Amino acid sequence: MKKSALFFLLITTLFTKDFDYKEALKKNLLFFEAQRSGKREPDKYIYKLSWIKSSATKDGADHHIDLTGGWYDAGDYVKFSLPMSYSASMLGWGILLSPKTLKEIKAYDYALSNLKYALDYLYKTYIPKKNLKNDIFFYQVGDPNIDHNYWMPAEDIDYERKSFFCTSKLPCSEVSAQTAAALAIGYAVFKQKDYKYAKKLLNKAKRLYLFSKTYQGNEGYKMAKGAYDSSGFDDELAFAAIWLYLTTKDEKYLKDAMEFADKLDKNSIYWPLNWGDKDNAVFLLLAIVTDLPMYHNLVQKHLNYWIKEARRTKGGLVFADKWGSLQYAANLAFVALIYANYVPSKELAKEYREFAKTQMDYILGNNPRNFSYLIGYGKNYPKNPHHANAHHSPFYDMDKPENNTYELTGAMVGGPKSFNDLDYEDNRKDYIGNEVSTSYNAPLTGIFIELYQLYQKKDKK
């Protein structure tokens, strides 16, 4: 037995705690509300956080259109559609895993309200014209060179912000395709509850996917560079195509998905799923849909590496990168839990589920610090994440007041910045280990649904 595999068994044996996944799931949803931009509209959406006010209500004015709404990506105030559409896709995917469970724990309506808030914005960002080549897609609101210099309460954003778009001549296929995927997933989520709304989402998803497929490139994706760089767009095109197949059953989308998947690097599948890399989500979905051995092998190769070969911290955390390390562990847990429901081997299914549980339990407090990285969960958790609105400084000063004004309940911080489990500081100025992001929380809804059903729900019977 390899040392890493033995170490995994030792970790799962030595550290055993019970966690309330239902509580973690419900708190995680609060963070998506905390990221809301735009006018507060209690007649349209569910609100549970009284401190989230109307903000950035002039977005889109520079182009004489309405681009209000959506989510701020992280601790500052730019609206990047690449992480937003990815986060909405993952939240929607999580909801689809078990609407019944969400209803049982009384979280269904709130989860859908949070998803709808993002989808309503993303729907507005794509403006079809009579001719496809004249369509316009807005991929960002806010200039990082300007907005990242302001540290203030969100409601104080009363100025007109810049918005940025791409076209057929200057495309941004990764963002437009990912947005098409989010809208398609939105259809699947809402079709039973509000078919008219769901159909509207699907129609725009089809058109936006066609636009993304027809005019491929990233020449128009400029203003997000340095924050959310492009790493290619074949994965997003494949991801959108497979979700359009799942929602329409039109074989042309499955054909597209497989063709785009063929372009992905099969020898470099070790990087975990994240906002910029959907390769392993594509292989996972194609394994489920086609049941072809080649896709199963790719998913198993990916998980096998992280479970049995990759180096871990002494506390058992798989560590992919210092910047938001916990997001990678969570995304690996997401893939493992979903695939465990489809892998032919019961032994592998058990291994994948135990691995996912180990990673998420680490995040919730089963670690050498005895510290929960999910804010508001447990007794010991971050109090001062890098988040301007939670800090809510009337002085526009990151140092004043000393402590955040509001608890950012449900947000998962970046986590340890090295293989040292103790390499984390609850410091507002640390945007590498102590910032939050919708993309960090993106897989948590689905993960906690699965863990609740596997390990907690049975205990409640």
C-alpha positions, 0 to 999 in steps of 0.5 A, a space after each residue: 500500500 502506498 504511503 499516501 493511501 495508508 496516511 488517508 486511512 490513518 487520518 480517517 481513523 484518528 479524527 472522527 467527529 460528527 458534523 451537522 451537514 444540514 446546518 452547514 448547507 443552510 448557512 452556506 446559502 446565506 452567503 449567496 444573499 450576502 453577495 447580491 448587487 442591485 436593488 433590494 426587492 423583497 417582493 421578488 426574492 427572499 431576504 434573510 439578511 437585513 444588512 444587505 441593502 440596495 447597491 450599484 443601482 446604476 450598473 449598465 447606465 454607461 450603455 443605456 441598459 439595465 445591468 443591475 443585479 447579480 452577485 459580487 464575486 468575492 470581497 470587493 465589488 466587481 461583477 465578473 460573469 465567468 465566476 458568477 455563471 460558474 457559481 450559478 451552474 454549480 448551485 443549480 446542479 446542487 439543487 438538482 441533486 435532491 429538490 426533495 431533500 431541500 424541501 424536507 429541510 425547508 431550504 428549497 425556496 431560499 435556494 431557488 431564490 438565490 439562484 434566480 437572483 443570479 440567473 435574472 442578471 445573467 439573462 440580461 447580459 446577453 442581448 440578441 439582435 436580428 442577426 446572430 453576428 450582431 449579438 452583444 454579450 456583457 461579461 463584466 460590470 466594474 473596472 478592477 483598476 477602479 472598484 478594487 480601490 474602494 473599501 466601503 459599504 456596498 450601498 455607497 456605490 452610487 456612481 456610474 460604473 463601467 461595463 464591458 462586452 464582447 461581440 462576434 468579432 471580439 468574442 469571449 467564448 468561455 464566459 458566454 458558453 458558461 453563461 449558456 450552461 447556467 441558463 440551461 441548468 436554470 431551466 432544469 431547476 425551475 421547469 416544475 415550479 415556473 415553466 414560463 420562466 424556465 422556458 425563457 431561460 432555455 431559449 436564451 441558453 440555446 441562442 447564447 450557446 449558438 453564438 458562443 459556438 459560432 464565434 469562438 475565441 477570447 479576443 474580447 475577454 480583456 478586462 478580467 485579465 489578472 483576476 479571472 484569466 482565460 484558460 481556454 474555452 473548449 471545456 465551457 463549450 462542452 459543459 454548455 452542450 452537455 447541459 443543453 443535451 440533458 435539458 432538451 434531449 437533442 442529440 446534436 448537443 451531445 455530439 457537440 459536447 463529445 467533440 469539444 471534449 475530444 479537444 481537451 488534454 487527456 494527459 493533464 486531468 489532475 487539476 481540480 474543477 474550478 471556475 476556470 477549468 471544467 474538464 473534469 466536470 465535462 468528463 463526469 457528465 459524459 461518463 454519466 450520460 454515455 456510460 462509455 469506458 473512456 470517460 469513466 477511466 478519465 474520472 477515475 484516473 482524476 480521483 485516484 490521483 487525488 485520493 491515493 497519490 497526491 500529497 496532503 497536509 498532516 491534517 489530511 487536506 488535499 492541497 492543490 494551490 495556495 490561493 483558495 486551497 479549500 475550493 479545490 478540496 471542495 470541488 474534488 469532494 463534489 466530483 467524488 460524491 456525484 461520481 460515486 452514484 454512478 461508478 460500477 464498483 461499490 468499493 470505489 463508490 465507498 472510497 470516493 464518499 469517504 474521501 469527500 467526507 474527510 475533506 469536508 469534515 476538515 473544512 468544518 473543523 476536523 483539522 489540527 486547528 479545531 477550526 471551522 473554515 465555514 463562517 458561522 458554523 461551530 464555535 471557532 471560525 473566521 471573524 474578519 474575512 476579506 470582505 468590504 461589505 461585511 467590514 462595512 467601514 464608514 471610514 472607507 478604511 480596511 483597518 477601521 473598525 478593528 473587527 467586521 461589523 457583520 458576520 458573513 455567515 455561510 462563507 467559506 474562506 480560502 484556507 491554509 496557504 501551504 501544506 502547513 495546516 496552521 498556515 492560515 490567519 484570520 486577517 482581513 488583509 489576507 486575500 489569498 487565505 482569508 477572502 471569500 468567493 461565490 466560486 468557493 461556495 459554489 459546490 457546497 450546496 450539492 456536497 452538503 445535500 449528498 453528505 446529509 443524505 448519506 451520513 446524517 438523514 439516516 441517523 434522524 429516522 
